[in-house]
């Protein structure tokens, strides 16, 4: 019998649900102000959070503030039937009949905007005029090599990637994405976040490069490179992106851009608050891949 003091999962991302079903145990690899990163052995990284935003790898939970304080980095966790049990703290999370979350179906045809997404840059600039990575959007929307803090040379790599996505071969596109993997600071480096945005937009717009097998080749090659060069968390997010999956904050903005809709400030703000600077980088990647 569960009590109000127990921790309950209210929703689980559909990919996280698959991971829990096939993996018996994991360990805590990181703790943030918003939640816990849990790494099952040899599988995708999961994220437990009290936040209400859902994602393919997210387990949303309902509990009192501070209930996670006894859980420590490195602590082992077992997945037993409908529970997730942390071995040292004894904390248990009930996984009984939560909502299994999936993103919406892939959107329809792309409706291009008359200003080529310049309005998105100005909208972001109005919301966060001092954001250190605002130049990423300037590069993407203006095609000019603005300097980016902490990532020397990435301005030229992004312009090259933009041209490759427009007229290049699959090998050019792969080379462009591989060149920025692992670049920049962050739990997920900014270069990885940009690639997540690119791959997600390519998948959700059903982008045809040259032939039907080209996207499979691009996805497989970039994913293999990421496994060797960047973090497990980034690799996990890239895995989701090639399936057209991401946090609902990202999907909401991307699908709005694909449909040619005006993006509400609240949705853009939610995306920009995803991670420390990841939201800005993912947005730049999505705009790179959209025509």
C-alpha positions as CSV (number, residue, x, y, z in Angstrom):
1,X,0.0,0.0,0.0
2,X,1.4,3.4,-1.0
3,X,1.1,6.4,1.2
4,X,1.1,10.2,0.5
5,X,4.7,10.3,1.7
6,X,5.9,7.9,-0.9
7,X,7.5,9.1,-4.1
8,X,5.4,8.3,-7.2
9,X,6.2,8.6,-10.9
10,X,3.5,10.6,-12.6
11,X,4.8,10.1,-16.1
12,X,7.7,8.2,-17.8
13,X,9.1,8.9,-21.3
14,X,8.4,6.0,-23.6
15,X,12.1,5.4,-24.2
16,X,12.9,5.5,-20.4
17,X,10.1,3.0,-20.0
18,X,11.8,0.6,-22.4
19,X,15.2,1.1,-20.6
20,X,13.6,0.2,-17.3
21,X,12.1,-3.0,-18.7
22,X,15.4,-4.2,-20.2
23,X,17.9,-3.1,-17.5
24,X,18.0,-4.5,-13.9
25,X,20.1,-1.8,-12.3
26,X,21.9,1.5,-12.6
27,X,23.8,4.2,-10.7
28,X,23.4,7.9,-9.9
29,X,25.8,9.8,-12.2
30,X,24.8,13.4,-11.3
31,X,22.5,15.5,-9.2
32,X,21.2,18.9,-10.1
33,X,18.8,21.4,-8.5
34,X,16.0,19.9,-10.6
35,X,16.7,16.2,-10.4
36,X,18.9,13.2,-10.7
37,X,20.7,11.5,-13.6
38,X,20.6,7.8,-13.5
39,X,22.8,5.6,-15.7
40,X,21.7,2.0,-16.3
41,X,24.6,-0.3,-17.3
42,X,25.4,0.0,-21.0
43,X,22.2,1.9,-21.8
44,X,20.7,5.4,-22.2
45,X,20.9,8.0,-19.4
46,X,17.6,8.6,-17.5
47,X,16.6,11.7,-15.7
48,X,14.4,11.8,-12.6
49,X,12.9,15.2,-11.9
50,X,10.1,17.0,-9.9
51,X,9.8,19.4,-12.9
52,X,6.6,18.9,-14.9
53,X,8.2,19.0,-18.4
54,X,8.2,15.6,-20.0
55,X,10.8,13.9,-22.3
56,X,11.6,10.6,-23.8
57,X,14.2,9.8,-21.1
58,X,12.5,11.6,-18.2
59,X,10.8,10.1,-15.2
60,X,8.6,12.8,-13.7
61,X,7.9,12.3,-10.0
62,X,5.7,13.7,-7.3
63,X,7.2,14.2,-3.9
64,X,8.0,16.8,-1.3
65,X,10.9,19.1,-1.8
66,X,14.1,17.7,-0.3
67,X,13.1,14.1,-0.5
68,X,16.1,13.5,-2.8
69,X,18.7,14.9,-0.3
70,X,19.7,11.5,1.0
71,X,20.6,10.1,-2.5
72,X,24.3,10.5,-3.4
73,X,26.3,10.5,-6.6
74,X,27.5,7.0,-7.3
75,X,24.7,5.3,-5.4
76,X,23.4,2.1,-7.0
77,X,19.8,1.7,-7.8
78,X,17.8,-1.5,-8.6
79,X,14.8,-1.7,-10.9
80,X,12.5,-4.2,-9.2
81,X,9.0,-4.8,-10.6
82,X,7.2,-1.5,-10.2
83,X,9.8,0.2,-8.0
84,X,13.1,2.0,-8.4
85,X,15.1,1.4,-5.1
86,X,18.3,3.2,-4.2
87,X,20.5,0.8,-2.3
88,X,22.3,3.1,0.3
89,X,19.6,5.7,1.1
90,X,16.8,3.1,0.8
91,X,14.7,5.7,-1.1
92,X,12.1,4.1,-3.3
93,X,10.2,5.5,-6.3
94,X,6.9,3.8,-7.2
95,X,6.5,3.2,-11.0
96,X,2.9,1.8,-10.8
97,X,0.8,2.8,-13.8
98,X,2.3,6.2,-14.7
99,X,1.4,8.0,-17.9
100,X,3.8,6.8,-20.7
101,X,4.7,9.9,-22.6
102,X,5.5,10.1,-26.3
103,X,6.0,13.2,-28.4
104,X,3.3,14.1,-31.0
105,X,3.4,12.5,-34.4
106,X,5.7,13.9,-37.0
107,X,4.4,17.2,-38.4
108,X,3.3,17.8,-42.0
109,X,5.0,19.8,-44.7
110,X,7.3,22.7,-43.9
111,X,5.8,26.1,-44.3
112,X,8.6,28.5,-44.9
113,X,8.6,31.9,-43.2
114,X,9.0,35.1,-45.3
115,X,11.9,36.3,-43.1
116,X,13.9,33.1,-43.0
117,X,13.6,32.8,-39.2
118,X,15.2,36.3,-38.6
119,X,12.2,37.1,-36.4
120,X,13.1,34.2,-34.1
121,X,16.5,35.7,-33.5
122,X,15.0,39.1,-32.6
123,X,12.4,37.4,-30.4
124,X,15.2,35.6,-28.5
125,X,17.3,38.7,-28.4
126,X,14.4,40.6,-26.7
127,X,13.9,37.8,-24.1
128,X,17.7,37.3,-23.4
129,X,19.7,40.3,-24.8
130,X,22.8,39.4,-22.7
131,X,22.8,35.6,-23.3
132,X,26.4,34.6,-23.9
133,X,25.5,32.2,-26.7
134,X,23.1,34.5,-28.6
135,X,25.8,34.7,-31.3
136,X,24.9,31.1,-32.2
137,X,21.6,32.3,-33.5
138,X,23.2,35.3,-35.3
139,X,25.5,32.9,-37.2
140,X,22.6,30.7,-38.2
141,X,20.2,33.4,-39.2
142,X,22.6,35.9,-40.8
143,X,25.2,33.5,-42.1
144,X,28.0,35.7,-40.7
145,X,30.9,34.4,-38.5
146,X,30.2,36.0,-35.2
147,X,32.6,35.0,-32.4
148,X,31.1,32.6,-29.8
149,X,32.4,32.6,-26.2
150,X,34.4,29.5,-25.1
151,X,34.2,27.8,-28.5
152,X,36.9,29.3,-30.8
153,X,36.4,28.6,-34.5
154,X,32.9,27.2,-34.2
155,X,31.5,30.1,-36.2
156,X,33.3,28.8,-39.3
157,X,32.2,25.2,-38.6
158,X,28.6,26.3,-38.3
159,X,28.7,28.2,-41.6
160,X,30.3,25.1,-43.3
161,X,27.6,22.8,-41.8
162,X,24.9,25.2,-42.9
163,X,26.1,25.0,-46.5
164,X,26.5,21.2,-46.3
165,X,22.9,20.8,-45.1
166,X,21.8,23.0,-48.1
167,X,23.8,21.6,-51.0
168,X,26.3,19.1,-49.7
169,X,26.6,15.3,-49.9
170,X,25.9,13.0,-46.9
171,X,29.7,12.8,-46.2
172,X,29.8,16.6,-46.1
173,X,27.0,16.7,-43.6
174,X,28.5,14.0,-41.5
175,X,31.9,15.8,-41.5
176,X,30.2,19.1,-40.5
177,X,28.4,17.5,-37.5
178,X,31.4,15.5,-36.4
179,X,33.6,18.6,-36.3
180,X,31.5,20.2,-33.5
181,X,30.8,17.1,-31.4
182,X,32.2,17.6,-27.9
183,X,32.9,21.3,-28.5
184,X,32.2,23.8,-25.7
185,X,31.4,23.7,-22.1
186,X,28.5,22.0,-20.3
187,X,27.2,18.6,-19.0
188,X,26.2,18.2,-22.7
189,X,28.7,20.3,-24.7
190,X,27.2,23.0,-26.8
191,X,28.4,21.4,-30.0
192,X,26.5,18.2,-29.1
193,X,23.3,20.3,-28.4
194,X,23.6,21.9,-31.8
195,X,23.9,18.4,-33.4
196,X,20.9,17.2,-31.4
197,X,18.9,20.1,-32.9
198,X,20.1,19.4,-36.4
199,X,19.3,15.6,-36.3
200,X,15.9,16.2,-34.6
201,X,14.8,18.7,-37.2
202,X,16.0,16.5,-40.0
203,X,14.0,13.6,-38.6
204,X,10.8,15.4,-37.8
205,X,10.8,17.1,-41.3
206,X,11.6,13.7,-43.0
207,X,14.4,15.4,-44.7
208,X,15.6,13.6,-47.8
209,X,19.3,14.1,-48.4
210,X,19.9,12.1,-51.6
211,X,18.3,8.7,-51.1
212,X,16.2,6.8,-48.5
213,X,19.3,5.2,-46.9
214,X,21.2,8.4,-46.5
215,X,19.6,9.5,-43.2
216,X,20.2,6.1,-41.8
217,X,23.9,6.3,-42.8
218,X,24.2,9.9,-41.3
219,X,22.5,8.9,-38.1
220,X,24.6,5.8,-37.6
221,X,27.9,7.5,-38.4
222,X,27.3,10.5,-36.2
223,X,26.0,8.4,-33.3
224,X,29.1,6.1,-33.5
225,X,31.4,9.2,-33.5
226,X,29.5,10.7,-30.5
227,X,30.0,7.4,-28.6
228,X,33.8,7.8,-28.9
229,X,34.1,11.6,-28.4
230,X,31.5,12.9,-26.0
231,X,29.5,12.2,-22.9
232,X,27.0,9.4,-22.3
233,X,24.3,11.9,-21.7
234,X,24.9,13.6,-25.0
235,X,25.0,10.2,-26.7
236,X,21.6,9.4,-25.1
237,X,20.0,12.6,-26.3
238,X,21.4,12.0,-29.8
239,X,19.9,8.5,-29.8
240,X,16.5,10.1,-29.1
241,X,16.9,12.8,-31.7
242,X,17.4,10.4,-34.6
243,X,14.1,8.8,-33.6
244,X,12.4,12.2,-33.7
245,X,12.2,12.4,-29.9
246,X,13.2,15.2,-27.5
247,X,12.0,17.1,-24.4
248,X,8.5,18.5,-25.0
249,X,9.9,22.1,-24.7
250,X,12.0,21.4,-27.8
251,X,9.3,19.6,-29.8
252,X,6.8,22.3,-29.2
253,X,9.1,25.0,-30.6
254,X,10.4,22.9,-33.5
255,X,6.9,21.8,-34.6
256,X,5.7,25.4,-34.5
257,X,8.6,26.4,-36.7
258,X,7.9,23.6,-39.1
259,X,4.3,24.7,-39.3
260,X,5.2,28.3,-39.9
261,X,3.5,29.4,-36.7
262,X,4.5,32.3,-34.5
263,X,6.2,30.9,-31.4
264,X,4.7,32.3,-28.2
265,X,7.2,33.9,-25.8
266,X,6.4,31.4,-23.1
267,X,7.3,28.5,-25.3
268,X,10.5,30.1,-26.4
269,X,11.4,31.0,-22.8
270,X,10.7,27.4,-21.7
271,X,13.1,26.1,-24.4
272,X,15.8,28.6,-23.5
273,X,15.6,27.5,-19.9
274,X,16.3,23.9,-20.9
275,X,19.7,23.2,-19.3
276,X,22.2,26.0,-18.7
277,X,22.7,26.9,-22.3
278,X,21.5,23.8,-24.1
279,X,18.2,25.4,-25.2
280,X,19.9,28.1,-27.2
281,X,22.2,25.6,-28.8
282,X,19.5,23.2,-29.7
283,X,17.4,26.0,-31.2
284,X,20.5,27.0,-33.4
285,X,20.8,23.5,-34.6
286,X,17.1,23.2,-35.5
287,X,17.2,26.5,-37.4
288,X,20.3,25.2,-39.3
289,X,18.4,22.1,-40.5
290,X,15.2,23.9,-41.5
291,X,15.1,25.4,-45.0
